[in-house]
Amino acid sequence: MLNDLLIYQIKTNDTLTSIAEEIGMSSQELLNFHNSNCQKVGLLWFNGLAGIEKIVIPKNYKSEAQIRKEIDQSLPSQNLAPAFFAASYHCKESFLNAGEKTMNLEYEVEVALRENEEESSSGLIASVKCFSFKKDGRTPDDKMSELSISCIDSINPLLFDVAIGGTIKGIPQFKKLAETFAAKRIELEDFFTGEVSQKYMDKFAGILDNEAYFLSQIQSTLLYQLLFPKMDFFYQRKAKLEPFCPVKNSFPADFLFETTYEHVSEQHLKTIMSGKIAEAISLPELLRGRRSGEEPEEALEAGIILKYTTDKETKELQNAKALITLQQDGELYKEQHIELRKN
């Protein structure tokens, strides 16, 4: 800490204001700085310069405006760009429900972003592929898990219409998903036999026939909310209400988010977005996926923390984390973690 301090020798005609202006501080900021640090270098506390020969000044002072400018220059663009994503990430997820054992998932995520070439669109097309799933450190070997993964693989990679501002807004050529699965289902049925497997594939095919439902599933999944945030989140200077889905297949609730920053290194900046639920809804409403329209007897307590580590120069996403906690009556109901780390 002493390396950040300098001892300044008072000269004739010096005033607290003139010294402060040279540094880029206000006189009150300089006074407070000296009085907070003077004992570290053996100097006295003071109220004015009368009779004072030396004061403590900061070695490398930066005003709030300077700090904010440096942060803004280090942040990704407010318009999502292909350079924001690395080619692939390793993903870890954990799910903790009250009274149950924590479930841990690991998988790989490949991401590619390109301009939408349609003349009528000003957005982007994202390609996302999730694969190499592991559950609690092992490749799932039960039939239903294998079937679920095989169904997902059959339509990989997924394509999304993404707004310039960052969020998923649609599924391009959605009908092709159903056609692709129908073609590959023939092979799946040769391996996954039996009534239970048939019912599962019927259900999966049904989801691919309902574009609105499929899109709501994607938009409410924590992975995709983390991967495709509103890019202006990174620039919020004040607390702001934003919608977020804390439960998959449910409605977005209003959360009050605040954004802070941490310089991880000279190369990397961490942006931290912390949100608390800002509307009165109950846990049953959220689990049902629809609001009752009535004031709940016990309002849900919910919190979200999103953390993004980006390269200051290239603006590329290096690491992203999310934590969701849901509490009812002061007791934990659910906790979900997810982390994406660049490969």
N, C-alpha and C positions, 0 to 999 in steps of 0.2 A: 504493500500500500504506500510506503514512503517513497517508492519510485515514481508515484503519481503526483508528488508534492514538490513545490519549489518555494524557497524563502526569498521574498522580494524586499529589497532595501528601499525604504521610503526616501524619495527625493524632494527637494524644495518645489513647492507649488503642486505637489501631488495631492489629489483628493481621492476619496473612496470611489467616486463616480468616474474620474478620469482613468484610474487603474482598471476598474471593472470594464469600462468601454474598450480598453486596449485588449482585454482578454475575450470580450464578447459576452460578458455577464452584466446583470444589473448590480447596482451597489448593494442591495439587500442580499442578493445571491452570494456576492463576494464576502460580505460580512458574516453570513451564516456559514459559508465554507471555512473561513478562517476559524471561527469559534468552534466549529465541529472538529477541527484537526490540529489546533494550535498546541495542545498538550503532547501530541506525538513528536513534536520537534522542539519542545521546551520553551514555547512562547506563551504569552498571556492572552486571555480573553479580552475583548474590548468592545466599546460602543461607538467610538469615533477615533480618528487618526491622531488627535491631539496627544503629543507625548509618545507616540508609537514610532519605533524605528524600523521594525520588520513585521511583515505579515506573511501568512501562508496563502499561496495561490495554486491553482491546479496546473499541472504540467501540460496536459493536453485537453483543455476544456472544449466541449462541444455543446452548443445550445440545443434545446429541444427541436428547433427547426432543422438544425444541421443533422441531428441524429435521425429525424424522420426522413430527411432527404436521402441519407445514406441507406436507410432501410428500404425506401421506395425503389431506389436504384438497384437493390439486390433482389427484389421480389420478382416472381414470374409476372408476365404480362396479364392485364385484366382481360385480354382476349386469349382464350385457350389456343395454343399452337402445338403442332406436331412435336416440336423440340421439348415440350414439357415432360413427355414420357420417355423412360428408358425402354429398351426392347422387351425386357422381361423382369419380373419380380418374384421373389419367394414370399409366399403368404402364410401366416400363422393365424389361426382363429381359435378362441376358446369360449365356451358357453357354460355358464354356471347358473342353474336354476335352483331355487330354494328346495332343500331336501334331497338334491340329486348330486351325483358325482360330476365333476367338471369334465366336459368333453373337449378334446383338442383335435383340431384339423390342421393339416399342412397341404399345400398344393402350389403349383406354379401358375403364374399369370403372364400371358403374353399380350402386349398392348401395342396397337398401331393406330395412328391418327392421320387422316388425310383430308384435303379439301373436298367438299361435296361438289361434284362437277355439274350437277343439275342447275340450269339457269335460274330456276325459281327459288333456289335455296341459298341462304347466306351462311349456312352452318357447316358442320364437319361430319365426317363418317369415322366412327371408331370401331375397330375390330378387337375383340377381347376373347381370349381362349384360356380357359381354366382346365388344368389337367394334372396328372401324377398325384392324385389324392392319397393322403395317408390319414388314418384315424388313430389317435393315441400312439403315433410313431410307427404304425404298421399299415401296410397296404390292405384295405378291406377285402376279406375273402368270403364273406357270406353272400349268398345269392342275391338278396335284395339290394345290398350296397353295390354289388357288381352291376346289377341291372340299372340302377339309378345312374351310375357313372357312365354306363354304356349309352343310355338314352341321351345324356348330356353331350357325350362325345359325338353322337350321331349328327348333332346340329352345330358343332363347333366349327369355326369361331362364330360368335354372335356379332352382328353388326348393329350399331346404334346411330341414330341421328342425334348429334350433340350440338347444343347451342354454342355460339361463339363465346357466350358468357360462362360456359362450362358444364351445364347440366344435361342429362339425357332427356330428350324430348320425344323420341319415337323409335320405331323399328322399321328400317327400310326393307321393302320387299318381304313383308312379314309372311305372306302366303307361301313363299318358297321354303320356309322352315317346316311347315306341315308336309309339303311335297318331299322334302329331303328325308324327313323322319319316316314317312310312309315307304319310301324306296329302301331304306336301310332296315326297316322293321322286319322285313322278310328274313334277313340274316339273323337278327336278334331272336326271332321266334324259333329258329333252328336250335339255338343254345338254351334260351330261357323258356322252358316249357311249363305247363301247368296253369291252373285257373288264376292263381294269385299273380303270376307274371303277366298273364293276359290282361287282367284288370288294371295292373299298374301301367302297362303300355297304352291301354285304352284311355286312362286318365291323363297320361302325358300327351297323347294325341289330342285329347279334348282341350287341354291348355293351349296347344298350338292352333286351335281353331278360334280362340278368343283373344283378339289382339289387345283389347283394353285391359283384360285381366293379366295377360302376360307382361304388358308394359308396367302395370302397377306393381307386379312382383319384382321386376328389375329395379324400378325406382325406389322401392322400399327396402331393398337389400343393402345391408351396411357396406359390403364391398364396393358396390357401384356408387353409393353416396360418398364414400371416401375417395374413390378414384376420380369422380367427376363432380367436384364441388363447384359452387358459384365462385368464379375467380375473383370477384370483388370482395369476397370474404377476406382475402389477403390484405386488403387496403382499408378495412374498417377502422376508423379512428374513434368511434363511439360505440357504445352498446347498441345492438340492433336486433329487432325481432326478425327471425327467419324460420320458415317451416322445415321440419326434419322428421323422418319416420323412425321412431325408436323401436318399432316392432314390424317385422316383415309382414306383408299382406294387410297392413292396416293403413289408417289415414295419417297424413303429416300433422304434427302438433306444432304450435308456436313455441319457439325457444328464444330466450334472450341471450345472444352471443356477445362475448367480449374477446377481442383479439390482442395478443401480446407477442413479443418477439424475443428470441434468444440467439446470440451469436455463438453457434456451436464451435466454430473455428474461423480462420480467415477466409476459408473457402465456402463454408456452409452456414445457412441461416435457418433457424427453426421458427415456424409460425404456429402459434398455439391458439386455437379457437375453443373457448369454454362456454358451454350453454346450459341454462337451467330452464325447465319447462315454465312457461309463462301463462298458461291457461288452466282452468280447473276442469280436469277430466278424470274419470276413474279408470282403474286398471281393467275392469270388465269391458268398458267401452273400447279401450284400445285393443284388447284381445279379440273382441267381436268384429272390430273393423268399422264400427259406425258409432256416431254420437247419439246419445239419448235425448239431448236437448234440455236436460234437467241438470240442476246443480247437484254434483255428487256429494254424498255424505262424507266420504273420505277421498280427498283429491290425491291423485298420484304424484309422487315425488320422482322426478327424472332428471338426470344430468348427462351431458355429452361432452367429451373432450376429443378434439381432433388436433393432431400434430403433423405438420408437414416440414420435412427437412429438404431444402432445395439448394442447388448450386448457385452461388451468387453471380457467377459469370455466365454460365450456360443456361441458367434457370431450370435445369432438369430436376425432376423429382427423384430424390435419392431414397427417401424413407417416408412412410406415412403410417400413422397409428390412430386408432379410434377406440374409445371406451364409452360404453353405454351402461348406465345403472338405473334400474327401476326399483322403487321402494313403495311399499304400501303399509300404512300404519306403523311407519318407522322401521319396518323389517325389509331386508333385501328380498326381492322377488326374482330378479334376473340381473346378471352382469355378463356383458359380452365384450371381448377384446378382439382386435384385429390389427395385424401389423404387416405392412408391405415393405420389403427391403430389396433394393436393386441387386440383381444378380451380377 
